Amino acid sequence: MPCDLKPLARGKGRTPPRKCGKRMNERVTDNPIFSTKRYYRVDEAARYFSVSIFTIYRLIETGDIKAIRLRGCLRISADELRELEERLIIDI
């Protein structure tokens, strides 16, 4: 076994979240790149609403969010996310 690969200690099976150059709690709108996008990935929509990706998939499945499939990848339009946000604000 190479010296840089050490087995995990007992009870520490979870690995820390990866950092991809972004803060973990960064909202989609905090980044100027996202304000010009027309379509978002499921994980970006989940980060925007601070929910899990499974919640976004569930909303797509129930028809609360309309999504398109592009070569096997789901994309959600920015307009659809804004409309969902407006519906949620009105319902409160």
N, CA, C and O atoms as a Tinker XYZ file with bonds, in Angstrom:
   368  protein
     1  N      0.851000   -1.175000    0.000000    73     2
     2  CA     0.000000    0.000000    0.000000    64     1     3
     3  C      0.897000    1.239000    0.000000    63     2     4     5
     4  O      1.796000    1.346000    0.834000    81     3
     5  N      0.663000    2.183000   -0.932000    73     3     6
     6  CA     1.470000    3.409000   -0.928000    64     5     7
     7  C      1.295000    4.154000    0.382000    63     6     8     9
     8  O      0.254000    4.061000    1.033000    81     7
     9  N      2.321000    4.889000    0.758000    73     7    10
    10  CA     2.305000    5.548000    2.067000    64     9    11
    11  C      1.256000    6.651000    2.158000    63    10    12    13
    12  O      0.828000    6.976000    3.266000    81    11
    13  N      0.821000    7.243000    1.042000    73    11    14
    14  CA    -0.155000    8.318000    1.117000    64    13    15
    15  C     -1.594000    7.806000    1.211000    63    14    16    17
    16  O     -2.507000    8.598000    1.446000    81    15
    17  N     -1.817000    6.502000    1.035000    73    15    18
    18  CA    -3.152000    5.923000    1.167000    64    17    19
    19  C     -3.248000    5.196000    2.500000    63    18    20    21
    20  O     -2.757000    4.077000    2.647000    81    19
    21  N     -3.875000    5.831000    3.451000    73    19    22
    22  CA    -4.022000    5.236000    4.773000    64    21    23
    23  C     -5.466000    4.792000    4.950000    63    22    24    25
    24  O     -6.377000    5.479000    4.489000    81    23
    25  N     -5.693000    3.671000    5.601000    73    23    26
    26  CA    -7.067000    3.243000    5.847000    64    25    27
    27  C     -7.768000    4.215000    6.787000    63    26    28    29
    28  O     -7.140000    4.831000    7.649000    81    27
    29  N     -9.088000    4.341000    6.605000    73    27    30
    30  CA    -9.864000    5.220000    7.478000    64    29    31
    31  C     -9.943000    4.632000    8.873000    63    30    32    33
    32  O    -10.068000    3.418000    9.038000    81    31
    33  N     -9.869000    5.488000    9.869000    73    31    34
    34  CA   -10.001000    5.028000   11.249000    64    33    35
    35  C    -11.434000    4.593000   11.495000    63    34    36    37
    36  O    -12.351000    5.035000   10.802000    81    35
    37  N    -11.624000    3.738000   12.468000    73    35    38
    38  CA   -12.962000    3.254000   12.797000    64    37    39
    39  C    -13.870000    4.425000   13.174000    63    38    40    41
    40  O    -13.472000    5.311000   13.930000    81    39
    41  N    -15.106000    4.422000   12.635000    73    39    42
    42  CA   -16.057000    5.483000   12.964000    64    41    43
    43  C    -15.917000    6.711000   12.087000    63    42    44    45
    44  O    -16.696000    7.657000   12.209000    81    43
    45  N    -14.946000    6.703000   11.217000    73    43    46
    46  CA   -14.748000    7.866000   10.356000    64    45    47
    47  C    -14.945000    7.464000    8.901000    63    46    48    49
    48  O    -14.104000    7.754000    8.050000    81    47
    49  N    -16.050000    6.802000    8.621000    73    47    50
    50  CA   -16.322000    6.313000    7.284000    64    49    51
    51  C    -16.716000    7.392000    6.304000    63    50    52    53
    52  O    -16.636000    7.194000    5.092000    81    51
    53  N    -17.140000    8.530000    6.814000    73    51    54
    54  CA   -17.566000    9.602000    5.918000    64    53    55
    55  C    -16.381000   10.436000    5.495000    63    54    56    57
    56  O    -15.515000   10.759000    6.309000    81    55
    57  N    -16.341000   10.779000    4.242000    73    55    58
    58  CA   -15.291000   11.649000    3.746000    64    57    59
    59  C    -15.812000   13.070000    3.717000    63    58    60    61
    60  O    -17.011000   13.280000    3.530000    81    59
    61  N    -14.948000   14.047000    3.895000    73    59    62
    62  CA   -15.409000   15.439000    3.854000    64    61    63
    63  C    -15.891000   15.799000    2.462000    63    62    64    65
    64  O    -15.424000   15.222000    1.480000    81    63
    65  N    -16.824000   16.750000    2.357000    73    63    66
    66  CA   -17.329000   17.143000    1.039000    64    65    67
    67  C    -16.216000   17.741000    0.193000    63    66    68    69
    68  O    -15.320000   18.417000    0.697000    81    67
    69  N    -16.298000   17.471000   -1.116000    73    67    70
    70  CA   -15.299000   18.025000   -2.020000    64    69    71
    71  C    -15.512000   19.515000   -2.182000    63    70    72    73
    72  O    -16.639000   20.008000   -2.146000    81    71
    73  N    -14.429000   20.210000   -2.357000    73    71    74
    74  CA   -14.525000   21.635000   -2.621000    64    73    75
    75  C    -14.092000   21.858000   -4.052000    63    74    76    77
    76  O    -12.947000   21.582000   -4.410000    81    75
    77  N    -14.991000   22.350000   -4.864000    73    75    78
    78  CA   -14.723000   22.546000   -6.289000    64    77    79
    79  C    -14.478000   24.013000   -6.598000    63    78    80    81
    80  O    -14.915000   24.502000   -7.640000    81    79
    81  N    -13.810000   24.702000   -5.741000    73    79    82
    82  CA   -13.562000   26.114000   -5.986000    64    81    83
    83  C    -14.724000   26.998000   -5.574000    63    82    84    85
    84  O    -14.675000   28.211000   -5.782000    81    83
    85  N    -15.776000   26.416000   -4.992000    73    83    86
    86  CA   -16.941000   27.177000   -4.550000    64    85    87
    87  C    -17.174000   26.893000   -3.074000    63    86    88    89
    88  O    -16.840000   25.821000   -2.569000    81    87
    89  N    -17.740000   27.853000   -2.412000    73    87    90
    90  CA   -18.146000   27.607000   -1.035000    64    89    91
    91  C    -19.314000   26.645000   -1.044000    63    90    92    93
    92  O    -20.133000   26.676000   -1.963000    81    91
    93  N    -19.405000   25.786000   -0.031000    73    91    94
    94  CA   -20.440000   24.762000   -0.001000    64    93    95
    95  C    -21.841000   25.373000    0.053000    63    94    96    97
    96  O    -22.775000   24.810000   -0.516000    81    95
    97  N    -22.004000   26.511000    0.725000    73    95    98
    98  CA   -23.330000   27.098000    0.866000    64    97    99
    99  C    -23.556000   28.269000   -0.091000    63    98   100   101
   100  O    -24.446000   29.089000    0.136000    81    99
   101  N    -22.771000   28.351000   -1.141000    73    99   102
   102  CA   -22.915000   29.425000   -2.110000    64   101   103
   103  C    -24.193000   29.237000   -2.926000    63   102   104   105
   104  O    -24.420000   28.170000   -3.496000    81   103
   105  N    -25.013000   30.264000   -2.977000    73   103   106
   106  CA   -26.250000   30.196000   -3.755000    64   105   107
   107  C    -25.934000   30.439000   -5.219000    63   106   108   109
   108  O    -24.915000   31.041000   -5.560000    81   107
   109  N    -26.808000   29.969000   -6.063000    73   107   110
   110  CA   -26.600000   30.099000   -7.503000    64   109   111
   111  C    -26.534000   31.559000   -7.904000    63   110   112   113
   112  O    -25.730000   31.926000   -8.761000    81   111
   113  N    -27.363000   32.402000   -7.303000    73   111   114
   114  CA   -27.407000   33.807000   -7.704000    64   113   115
   115  C    -26.222000   34.602000   -7.183000    63   114   116   117
   116  O    -25.983000   35.715000   -7.650000    81   115
   117  N    -25.462000   34.053000   -6.214000    73   115   118
   118  CA   -24.290000   34.758000   -5.711000    64   117   119
   119  C    -23.162000   34.794000   -6.741000    63   118   120   121
   120  O    -22.273000   35.643000   -6.669000    81   119
   121  N    -23.204000   33.895000   -7.671000    73   119   122
   122  CA   -22.168000   33.790000   -8.677000    64   121   123
   123  C    -22.644000   34.492000   -9.954000    63   122   124   125
   124  O    -23.688000   34.128000  -10.495000    81   123
   125  N    -21.903000   35.487000  -10.446000    73   123   126
   126  CA   -22.366000   36.220000  -11.638000    64   125   127
   127  C    -22.492000   35.352000  -12.882000    63   126   128   129
   128  O    -23.249000   35.698000  -13.789000    81   127
   129  N    -21.782000   34.249000  -12.950000    73   127   130
   130  CA   -21.889000   33.364000  -14.110000    64   129   131
   131  C    -23.297000   32.786000  -14.207000    63   130   132   133
   132  O    -23.834000   32.641000  -15.305000    81   131
   133  N    -23.898000   32.456000  -13.064000    73   131   134
   134  CA   -25.203000   31.821000  -13.056000    64   133   135
   135  C    -26.327000   32.779000  -13.433000    63   134   136   137
   136  O    -27.394000   32.328000  -13.850000    81   135
   137  N    -26.124000   34.057000  -13.301000    73   135   138
   138  CA   -27.198000   34.995000  -13.605000    64   137   139
   139  C    -27.450000   35.095000  -15.111000    63   138   140   141
   140  O    -28.495000   35.602000  -15.521000    81   139
   141  N    -26.527000   34.630000  -15.935000    73   139   142
   142  CA   -26.708000   34.703000  -17.380000    64   141   143
   143  C    -27.108000   33.368000  -17.994000    63   142   144   145
   144  O    -27.358000   33.291000  -19.196000    81   143
   145  N    -27.170000   32.334000  -17.193000    73   143   146
   146  CA   -27.499000   31.014000  -17.726000    64   145   147
   147  C    -28.981000   30.904000  -18.033000    63   146   148   149
   148  O    -29.810000   31.497000  -17.343000    81   147
   149  N    -29.317000   30.139000  -19.078000    73   147   150
   150  CA   -30.723000   29.899000  -19.420000    64   149   151
   151  C    -31.223000   28.600000  -18.836000    63   150   152   153
   152  O    -32.416000   28.459000  -18.569000    81   151
   153  N    -30.325000   27.641000  -18.631000    73   151   154
   154  CA   -30.702000   26.335000  -18.091000    64   153   155
   155  C    -29.762000   25.961000  -16.960000    63   154   156   157
   156  O    -28.574000   26.281000  -16.986000    81   155
   157  N    -30.314000   25.279000  -15.968000    73   155   158
   158  CA   -29.549000   24.854000  -14.799000    64   157   159
   159  C    -29.588000   23.347000  -14.660000    63   158   160   161
   160  O    -30.570000   22.708000  -15.037000    81   159
   161  N    -28.527000   22.781000  -14.123000    73   159   162
   162  CA   -28.510000   21.368000  -13.780000    64   161   163
   163  C    -29.321000   21.169000  -12.510000    63   162   164   165
   164  O    -29.640000   22.131000  -11.810000    81   163
   165  N    -29.651000   19.922000  -12.216000    73   163   166
   166  CA   -30.451000   19.608000  -11.028000    64   165   167
   167  C    -29.710000   20.021000   -9.763000    63   166   168   169
   168  O    -30.319000   20.563000   -8.842000    81   167
   169  N    -28.411000   19.774000   -9.706000    73   167   170
   170  CA   -27.662000   20.132000   -8.499000    64   169   171
   171  C    -27.593000   21.641000   -8.294000    63   170   172   173
   172  O    -27.564000   22.104000   -7.153000    81   171
   173  N    -27.565000   22.417000   -9.376000    73   171   174
   174  CA   -27.564000   23.873000   -9.250000    64   173   175
   175  C    -28.913000   24.372000   -8.733000    63   174   176   177
   176  O    -28.967000   25.286000   -7.910000    81   175
   177  N    -29.996000   23.775000   -9.215000    73   175   178
   178  CA   -31.327000   24.153000   -8.729000    64   177   179
   179  C    -31.471000   23.784000   -7.256000    63   178   180   181
   180  O    -32.049000   24.539000   -6.474000    81   179
   181  N    -30.946000   22.628000   -6.883000    73   179   182
   182  CA   -31.004000   22.202000   -5.479000    64   181   183
   183  C    -30.209000   23.158000   -4.594000    63   182   184   185
   184  O    -30.646000   23.499000   -3.494000    81   183
   185  N    -29.052000   23.586000   -5.068000    73   183   186
   186  CA   -28.240000   24.519000   -4.297000    64   185   187
   187  C    -28.952000   25.861000   -4.175000    63   186   188   189
   188  O    -28.888000   26.491000   -3.119000    81   187
   189  N    -29.621000   26.307000   -5.220000    73   187   190
   190  CA   -30.338000   27.581000   -5.203000    64   189   191
   191  C    -31.437000   27.579000   -4.141000    63   190   192   193
   192  O    -31.590000   28.550000   -3.400000    81   191
   193  N    -32.206000   26.480000   -4.069000    73   191   194
   194  CA   -33.303000   26.395000   -3.113000    64   193   195
   195  C    -32.878000   25.800000   -1.777000    63   194   196   197
   196  O    -33.705000   25.666000   -0.875000    81   195
   197  N    -31.615000   25.445000   -1.632000    73   195   198
   198  CA   -31.078000   24.834000   -0.404000    64   197   199
   199  C    -31.838000   23.570000   -0.030000    63   198   200   201
   200  O    -32.223000   23.379000    1.124000    81   199
   201  N    -32.047000   22.712000   -1.019000    73   199   202
   202  CA   -32.698000   21.418000   -0.801000    64   201   203
   203  C    -31.813000   20.347000   -1.433000    63   202   204   205
   204  O    -30.822000   20.653000   -2.097000    81   203
   205  N    -32.183000   19.094000   -1.217000    73   203   206
   206  CA   -31.401000   18.008000   -1.807000    64   205   207
   207  C    -31.769000   17.826000   -3.279000    63   206   208   209
   208  O    -32.821000   18.278000   -3.732000    81   207
   209  N    -30.894000   17.163000   -4.006000    73   207   210
   210  CA   -31.180000   16.908000   -5.416000    64   209   211
   211  C    -32.377000   15.979000   -5.554000    63   210   212   213
   212  O    -33.094000   16.029000   -6.554000    81   211
   213  N    -32.595000   15.126000   -4.547000    73   211   214
   214  CA   -33.739000   14.223000   -4.592000    64   213   215
   215  C    -35.054000   14.990000   -4.513000    63   214   216   217
   216  O    -36.051000   14.568000   -5.098000    81   215
   217  N    -35.067000   16.100000   -3.804000    73   215   218
   218  CA   -36.259000   16.947000   -3.743000    64   217   219
   219  C    -36.549000   17.541000   -5.115000    63   218   220   221
   220  O    -37.706000   17.605000   -5.531000    81   219
   221  N    -35.514000   17.973000   -5.816000    73   219   222
   222  CA   -35.702000   18.524000   -7.161000    64   221   223
   223  C    -36.208000   17.444000   -8.108000    63   222   224   225
   224  O    -37.116000   17.695000   -8.900000    81   223
   225  N    -35.627000   16.238000   -8.037000    73   223   226
   226  CA   -36.112000   15.136000   -8.876000    64   225   227
   227  C    -37.581000   14.828000   -8.572000    63   226   228   229
   228  O    -38.358000   14.547000   -9.484000    81   227
   229  N    -37.957000   14.882000   -7.301000    73   227   230
   230  CA   -39.348000   14.630000   -6.907000    64   229   231
   231  C    -40.269000   15.705000   -7.476000    63   230   232   233
   232  O    -41.362000   15.393000   -7.950000    81   231
   233  N    -39.841000   16.965000   -7.435000    73   231   234
   234  CA   -40.647000   18.058000   -7.991000    64   233   235
   235  C    -40.808000   17.907000   -9.500000    63   234   236   237
   236  O    -41.859000   18.237000  -10.048000    81   235
   237  N    -39.780000   17.414000  -10.168000    73   235   238
   238  CA   -39.873000   17.165000  -11.606000    64   237   239
   239  C    -40.848000   16.021000  -11.867000    63   238   240   241
   240  O    -41.680000   16.093000  -12.771000    81   239
   241  N    -40.732000   14.958000  -11.058000    73   239   242
   242  CA   -41.599000   13.785000  -11.229000    64   241   243
   243  C    -43.074000   14.125000  -11.033000    63   242   244   245
   244  O    -43.931000   13.618000  -11.756000    81   243
   245  N    -43.371000   14.990000  -10.050000    73   243   246
   246  CA   -44.763000   15.348000   -9.766000    64   245   247
   247  C    -45.293000   16.435000  -10.701000    63   246   248   249
   248  O    -46.488000   16.732000  -10.694000    81   247
   249  N    -44.414000   17.023000  -11.500000    73   247   250
   250  CA   -44.850000   18.042000  -12.451000    64   249   251
   251  C    -44.796000   19.453000  -11.902000    63   250   252   253
   252  O    -45.240000   20.382000  -12.576000    81   251
   253  N    -44.268000   19.646000  -10.703000    73   251   254
   254  CA   -44.145000   20.995000  -10.142000    64   253   255
   255  C    -43.065000   21.803000  -10.849000    63   254   256   257
   256  O    -43.132000   23.031000  -10.904000    81   255
   257  N    -42.074000   21.109000  -11.386000    73   255   258
   258  CA   -41.020000   21.748000  -12.173000    64   257   259
   259  C    -40.981000   21.041000  -13.524000    63   258   260   261
   260  O    -40.968000   19.813000  -13.598000    81   259
   261  N    -40.962000   21.835000  -14.584000    73   259   262
   262  CA   -40.810000   21.267000  -15.922000    64   261   263
   263  C    -39.327000   21.253000  -16.260000    63   262   264   265
   264  O    -38.619000   22.239000  -16.054000    81   263
   265  N    -38.871000   20.122000  -16.780000    73   263   266
   266  CA   -37.465000   19.982000  -17.137000    64   265   267
   267  C    -37.366000   19.369000  -18.528000    63   266   268   269
   268  O    -38.302000   18.736000  -19.017000    81   267
   269  N    -36.230000   19.569000  -19.141000    73   267   270
   270  CA   -35.977000   18.942000  -20.431000    64   269   271
   271  C    -34.840000   17.945000  -20.254000    63   270   272   273
   272  O    -33.982000   18.101000  -19.385000    81   271
   273  N    -34.853000   16.936000  -21.084000    73   271   274
   274  CA   -33.765000   15.953000  -21.067000    64   273   275
   275  C    -32.920000   16.182000  -22.311000    63   274   276   277
   276  O    -33.412000   16.110000  -23.437000    81   275
   277  N    -31.660000   16.456000  -22.090000    73   275   278
   278  CA   -30.730000   16.732000  -23.179000    64   277   279
   279  C    -29.642000   15.670000  -23.151000    63   278   280   281
   280  O    -28.722000   15.728000  -22.335000    81   279
   281  N    -29.758000   14.691000  -24.062000    73   279   282
   282  CA   -28.813000   13.569000  -24.135000    64   281   283
   283  C    -28.643000   12.879000  -22.786000    63   282   284   285
   284  O    -27.526000   12.559000  -22.379000    81   283
   285  N    -29.745000   12.657000  -22.108000    73   283   286
   286  CA   -29.717000   11.936000  -20.847000    64   285   287
   287  C    -29.535000   12.805000  -19.619000    63   286   288   289
   288  O    -29.595000   12.302000  -18.497000    81   287
   289  N    -29.316000   14.094000  -19.801000    73   287   290
   290  CA   -29.119000   15.007000  -18.671000    64   289   291
   291  C    -30.337000   15.907000  -18.519000    63   290   292   293
   292  O    -30.824000   16.475000  -19.497000    81   291
   293  N    -30.821000   16.033000  -17.304000    73   291   294
   294  CA   -31.960000   16.919000  -17.053000    64   293   295
   295  C    -31.485000   18.350000  -16.907000    63   294   296   297
   296  O    -30.479000   18.624000  -16.252000    81   295
   297  N    -32.217000   19.253000  -17.523000    73   295   298
   298  CA   -31.941000   20.686000  -17.408000    64   297   299
   299  C    -33.241000   21.401000  -17.087000    63   298   300   301
   300  O    -34.302000   21.041000  -17.597000    81   299
   301  N    -33.151000   22.417000  -16.238000    73   299   302
   302  CA   -34.315000   23.200000  -15.824000    64   301   303
   303  C    -34.081000   24.632000  -16.271000    63   302   304   305
   304  O    -33.020000   25.203000  -16.019000    81   303
   305  N    -35.069000   25.209000  -16.931000    73   303   306
   306  CA   -34.891000   26.574000  -17.432000    64   305   307
   307  C    -34.912000   27.566000  -16.265000    63   306   308   309
   308  O    -35.535000   27.332000  -15.229000    81   307
   309  N    -34.215000   28.669000  -16.471000    73   307   310
   310  CA   -34.165000   29.724000  -15.456000    64   309   311
   311  C    -35.562000   30.296000  -15.223000    63   310   312   313
   312  O    -35.914000   30.628000  -14.091000    81   311
   313  N    -36.359000   30.412000  -16.288000    73   311   314
   314  CA   -37.725000   30.919000  -16.154000    64   313   315
   315  C    -38.557000   29.988000  -15.270000    63   314   316   317
   316  O    -39.350000   30.448000  -14.449000    81   315
   317  N    -38.371000   28.685000  -15.442000    73   315   318
   318  CA   -39.114000   27.712000  -14.642000    64   317   319
   319  C    -38.752000   27.837000  -13.159000    63   318   320   321
   320  O    -39.624000   27.730000  -12.297000    81   319
   321  N    -37.478000   28.060000  -12.864000    73   319   322
   322  CA   -37.056000   28.232000  -11.474000    64   321   323
   323  C    -37.636000   29.512000  -10.880000    63   322   324   325
   324  O    -38.052000   29.537000   -9.722000    81   323
   325  N    -37.659000   30.579000  -11.689000    73   323   326
   326  CA   -38.251000   31.839000  -11.205000    64   325   327
   327  C    -39.745000   31.678000  -10.952000    63   326   328   329
   328  O    -40.266000   32.175000   -9.953000    81   327
   329  N    -40.438000   30.980000  -11.860000    73   327   330
   330  CA   -41.878000   30.748000  -11.687000    64   329   331
   331  C    -42.163000   29.908000  -10.447000    63   330   332   333
   332  O    -43.112000   30.183000   -9.713000    81   331
   333  N    -41.347000   28.889000  -10.213000    73   331   334
   334  CA   -41.518000   28.063000   -9.009000    64   333   335
   335  C    -41.324000   28.912000   -7.765000    63   334   336   337
   336  O    -42.084000   28.800000   -6.803000    81   335
   337  N    -40.312000   29.756000   -7.787000    73   335   338
   338  CA   -40.058000   30.625000   -6.644000    64   337   339
   339  C    -41.238000   31.566000   -6.393000    63   338   340   341
   340  O    -41.627000   31.785000   -5.246000    81   339
   341  N    -41.805000   32.119000   -7.465000    73   339   342
   342  CA   -42.971000   32.998000   -7.325000    64   341   343
   343  C    -44.170000   32.236000   -6.760000    63   342   344   345
   344  O    -44.883000   32.749000   -5.898000    81   343
   345  N    -44.392000   31.007000   -7.247000    73   343   346
   346  CA   -45.502000   30.199000   -6.723000    64   345   347
   347  C    -45.323000   29.914000   -5.251000    63   346   348   349
   348  O    -46.287000   29.939000   -4.485000    81   347
   349  N    -44.099000   29.644000   -4.851000    73   347   350
   350  CA   -43.833000   29.338000   -3.438000    64   349   351
   351  C    -43.999000   30.568000   -2.563000    63   350   352   353
   352  O    -44.474000   30.468000   -1.431000    81   351
   353  N    -43.613000   31.721000   -3.077000    73   351   354
   354  CA   -43.764000   32.952000   -2.308000    64   353   355
   355  C    -45.240000   33.295000   -2.132000    63   354   356   357
   356  O    -45.648000   33.713000   -1.048000    81   355
   357  N    -46.039000   33.126000   -3.169000    73   355   358
   358  CA   -47.463000   33.443000   -3.114000    64   357   359
   359  C    -48.191000   32.492000   -2.171000    63   358   360   361
   360  O    -49.101000   32.910000   -1.454000    81   359
   361  N    -47.798000   31.207000   -2.162000    73   359   362
   362  CA   -48.468000   30.221000   -1.330000    64   361   363
   363  C    -48.252000   30.405000    0.166000    63   362   364   365
   364  O    -49.003000   29.853000    0.971000    81   363
   365  N    -47.252000   31.162000    0.543000    73   363   366
   366  CA   -46.923000   31.310000    1.974000    64   365   367
   367  C    -47.864000   32.209000    2.655000    63   366   368
   368  O    -47.734000   32.443000    3.857000    81   367
